[in-house]
C-alpha cells in the first residue's frame, strides 16, 4: 500500500478512565472529508459489522466504538502472530454545525462510513465574500 | 541443569558476546520502526491444526474479486489492491489515514500445500485462507513389528 505506516495503533484512553473489558483497544484509521452539505467519516474497522459498531454523539464529541469477538478458531492454535485483535475506539470533536437527527452510518467489509450532514441553519449562515 | 551450567562455565563470561547480543536486539527493534523498512502488508496471523494451516489477514474495504491467492509448492502468495475513495469536486480531506494501492505478500509454510483444496473466505474485512497439507507430504506412520 502507498501508506507505509500500516501497523495497528492502540487507542489512547482519556486519562483516569479504564475500560471494564480487559481487551486491547485499537484506534481505527480514518479518512474525514468535507462535502458541500456533509462531513464524511470513513473508518477501517476489520472484524466489526452493523451489530457490533456503536456511534454516539454527546455534546460535541463523536465517539465510534466497535466490539470484535476474539478470533480463537475452533481446534486451531496460533502459530505465528503479526497483528492483534481487539475492540476499536476513537473520538472526535465536531462543531455544532452537524444535524444530529440525520446522521447516517453503514458498515461494509469492515469499513464504517458515517455521513454527518450539516444543519440547514449553518448552510444558510454561510456568507459569500466578494472580491472588489 | 548440569549441562546448562557446564555450558556457561565452559565458555566463560564474554562481555563482547553480550554486547553483540545487545546490538542485534537493537537492530531488530529499529528495523521494525525505521521508515525505510516498512513492515510487510498485510499483517498475517497463522493458525495450525494437525495438517492444516489457516492464514488470517485484516483487509478492510476490499472487493473479494480484487483479491488474488496463488499457491506453488509450500508458498502462498496473496495480492490485491484497494481503491482509494475518489473525491468529487468541492470536497476536501480533513485527514487521510487509510492506505490504498496494491500489495503482494508471499508466505512459506513448513509443508507442501494441496493447491486444489485451498479455500478462502472474506468476512467483515477479514480474509481467512485455509491451506491443507498435501497428501504426499504428510508423514507416514511406520509400524514397528515385534516378535
Interface residues (C-beta under 8 A of the other chain):
Chain A: X1 X2 X3 X4 X5 X6 X7 X8 X29 X30 X31 X32 X33 X34 X35 X36 X39 X40 X42 X44 X45 X46 X47 X48 X49 X71 X73 X75 X76 X77 X78 X79 X80 X81 X82 X83 X108 X109 X110 X111
Chain B: X35 X38 X39 X41 X42 X43 X44 X45 X46 X47 X48 X49 X52 X53 X54 X56 X58 X59 X60 X61 X62 X63 X82 X85 X87 X88 X90 X91 X92 X93 X94 X95 X96 X97 X98 X99 X100 X101 X102 X103 X122 X124 X125 X126
